[in-house]
Amino acid sequence: MGFGRTFEEFEVGSVYRHWPGKTVTEYDHHLFSLLTMVRHPLHLDAHYASTATRHKQPLVIGSYIFSLLLGLSEADVAGKAITHHGFEKIDHHSPLMHGDTLYAESEVLAKSVVPDRPERGLVTVETRGRNQHDTLIMTFSRNLVVPRTTGG
C-alpha cells in the first residue's frame, strides 16, 4: 500500500494497525509541553507529581498523545486526505507515562460520497491508542475527505 488511501480503498469495518509504535521519552514530552506553552506541574515537575498525585509520576499531556496518534495513523488513513472535515469525541481513558510505548489502530466506521462533489468521499474513522500493556489510552473519531478514483 502507498501513502494513504482513496475512497474506494476504505472498507467499513476494516481495522488498520499502524506500525511502528512510539516510545514516549521524557525529553519528547517536555519539548512538546514547552513548545505549546504547557507549564502545569503535573506534566513537567517530577517532584510535584510524586508527592501530589495518585500516579506518583508525571503524566504525558493528552494533546501530545492526540498528536502522536494522528502522526502514527497518517500513512494508513490520512495520507491522501484532502482535508480533515472534523474531529469528534476525543476520550482520554488511561494515563500514559514517560517510557511507555503508544500503539495506534484505526477502524473505518462509515463512508459516503460528498454531496455536490462526486470526485470526493467522506470517510469516518475511529483511532485508538494503546500502551505496551494493551491498555486503552485514547480514542477519537474524525471525518476525512479523500479523493475517489471512480465517479465525478
Disulfide bonds with the S-S distance in Angstrom:
none
